[in-house]
Amino acid sequence: MYALAKLPYALDALEPYISRETLDYHHSKHHRGYVDKLNDLITGTDLENMSLEAVVRANSPPLGRSNPIFNNAAQAWNHQFYWQCLTPQASVPNGVVSEGLNRQFGSVEGFRQRFTKAALDTFGSGWTWLVSTDDGCLEILSTSNADTPLTQNKIPLLTCDVWEHAYYIDYRNARAEYLQSFWNLVNWDFVAANLQLVSMPLDVA
C-alpha cells in the first residue's frame, strides 16, 4: 500500500510564486486522492507489493489511458516527482546540466523558452518534461493527462504540472504567468541528480 509522501518543504515555502492554499489543495487533496484511489484499486491484487514505478510500467499503454490503475498510479508518481522539482532555495543550472542545455538548445534561456512554449501549447491537462532519451540525448516532452515518460523508456529530469489545479487558485486561467513563476522555483540540483542516474554518457551533439 502506498502512503502520500510528505512535501520536501513547508506549505508556505514556495510563496509568493505558489501559495500555501494552492500547495495544500494540490498535495493534500489532489495528490492524496490519486494515492487513496490507487490503494483502493490494487488491494488484494498482485500489484499491492510492487513499487509505484513498477505499477505504472505494468499498466502502461496500450493498457493505460483508460485504465484507472494506470491513471492513478501515474498521477501519484508524476506528482511525487513534481514536488521534488521545486525548491524555495534559488538555484541555477550548472555543470553537466548547463552544458547539456547549452549544446542541445543553444543556451539555458533557449531551453527555457522552448520548454515554456511546450507547456503553453499542451492542450488541456498534462505535463511538460525535460527527459534523457535512451541514447542519452536531452529532449522536451509533453504528455497528456496522466501520461508519463516512464512509459516511453525516457528518464525524467524535470517536470512542470500544467493541470489547472496546479495554478488556478493563484493565477486563474493565466498559465503563462504560472510558468513564469515556475522558473523561480526549479530545483536544478534535483535535475543534476537525475542526470547522474543516466547510465549512458550524456550525448547532446
Summary of the structure (lengths in Angstrom):
residues: 205
radius of gyration: 16.6
end to end distance: 42.9
largest distance: 50.8
contacts: 613
relative contact order: 0.15
helix: 51%
strand: 11%
